[in-house]
Amino acid sequence: MAEDTHTYNYLETSMNGSGTVEASRRLVNPEGDIIRITAADLRPSKGSTGVHGRVDLYLNDELIVYDNFNIEKLTLRKSFAGEVFKDPRLRATSDYYSRENLNTDLTSFTKDAWSVWVKAGVEIQHLAGDPFLEVEQFIKNYVIRGGGTIINALPKQGKSYIAMAMAVSVDAGVNHLWDVQQANTLYVNLERSASSMYRRLAGVNTALGLDPYRKLRFANVRGRSLLDIMDSLRFAIQKHNIELIVVDSISRAGMGSLTEDGPALKITDELNSLVEETDRAWLGIAHRGWSNEHVFGSIHFLSACDVMVDIKSAHNKGTKEMGVMLSVSGENDLPPSEPTVVGLSFDSMGVNQIRKAVVNEFPDLMEESQTNLERIVEYLKRGKQRTKDISDNTGIPESSVRSITNYSKKKDGSRAFVKTGSEWGLAQ
């Protein structure tokens, strides 16, 4: 037999930077067959019991066996080798490559694989800044290309209608409500029946001046979690050239309690993986708890999205119209923006009109904002304070404190509050 040799290569296999460690051996049989072993998705276990990953074995270009296991466990490697030699294609090479040969190769390969993976796992780049690189947006002030947006509110505040109106506006390139850039859009429905979405879509289409029968791409997967469908979403996004993904809602992500840091990180990591290093974007709907704070509990939701939009609504008792106010309480790479109000009208078939509105059309929105404003003014009379301290001592959610301190003005049009460092104070 020829002298044993191994060659390890790190191969880029996907756009998100994941790779494969590979070892190969050419046999000395007449056919010159090649045994190839690869390892992918390598990661240390949470309990420090060893390195786990997917191992594939090929004869030439034909997959023989694959498995996902702890590659540092001898018994698991031997079990893998046993499955390999159940295949008649491998048994046919046994005069030149025995199970003992494979056991030795697997031992050598798995011993080196993690080291190879670690050394090649992070690419260090020496980058130059680009002062002319602009932040592009699908929806001005709300959805940026290559990023994520979360819109959140208490139940029954109109956030799903707003999300669908945003989805249709972008998909159709309609600037009726917002300044948008047209892009193929996918609406991922984890909450409601497909029939209810068809009805809502017809209403939103009509309200935006479109054909009520105009189509929008949907993934109606009620009863399934976001985690269950991530691989299918990736395939659909590529197949249909989707640029904006709307998820209703991330509260049904299926990754654990949203108040814990682990699930929060996993959800946002999965959503960001759909758009990173691309011009795509995601928009997720989230439900607040009854405490009226962000539902998420974990600060990682706010830190991992690029834009956080708070929603609250009120009704005009005369016109029966619902006013929905959108306030950006956190943003990356965007300047502060003023809250906007959208008016929604309904009939027996659902929503039938959506329009730009102003806050003074909905007294309850004005009264709530004014009441909170007065409480903040009274509190800051004792001196400058941080946003969190204002929230803790007034009972007003931090998102509302940010909105009020950023945007409130006096009667003469000047700012009501000034910021020094991290503290807010009353303007003179």
Number of C-alpha atoms within 10 A of each C-alpha: 9 9 8 10 10 14 10 16 16 19 15 13 11 9 10 13 12 17 20 24 25 22 22 21 20 19 18 16 14 6 9 11 16 16 19 20 25 23 26 20 14 23 15 13 12 8 6 7 11 14 18 20 19 17 25 18 23 18 19 15 11 11 12 18 18 17 14 16 17 22 25 16 15 13 11 15 20 18 11 23 20 14 14 20 19 12 12 11 13 17 15 11 17 13 10 14 19 14 16 11 14 20 18 12 20 21 17 13 22 22 13 13 22 22 12 16 21 11 10 18 15 10 8 7 6 5 6 6 6 7 6 6 7 8 11 14 19 26 20 14 19 26 25 26 20 22 25 27 24 26 24 25 25 21 14 10 19 20 25 22 18 20 19 20 24 25 25 27 27 23 23 21 16 19 15 15 18 19 17 22 17 18 19 20 27 25 21 21 21 22 20 13 13 16 10 9 17 16 15 21 23 20 26 28 26 18 20 21 13 16 13 17 12 12 14 17 16 16 16 17 17 16 12 15 18 26 15 13 14 15 12 10 18 14 11 14 20 10 9 12 14 19 24 30 25 24 26 24 22 25 23 22 24 15 18 15 16 23 16 14 16 14 20 24 19 16 23 20 14 14 25 19 14 24 22 17 13 14 15 24 25 25 28 23 22 25 22 18 14 11 9 12 19 25 19 23 17 18 14 20 23 20 15 21 22 22 25 28 22 25 21 19 21 22 18 16 11 7 9 12 18 22 30 27 24 23 23 23 21 20 21 15 10 16 7 15 16 13 18 17 25 20 22 23 16 14 9 6 10 14 20 18 18 26 15 14 17 15 19 13 18 23 15 17 20 13 12 12 16 14 11 18 19 12 15 22 16 12 17 16 10 10 10 19 17 15 18 16 13 22 18 12 11 16 12 18 18 19 20 20 20 19 20 21 21 19 14 17 14 10 8 7 8 10 16 20 21 15 15 10 7 9 15 20 21 19 12 7
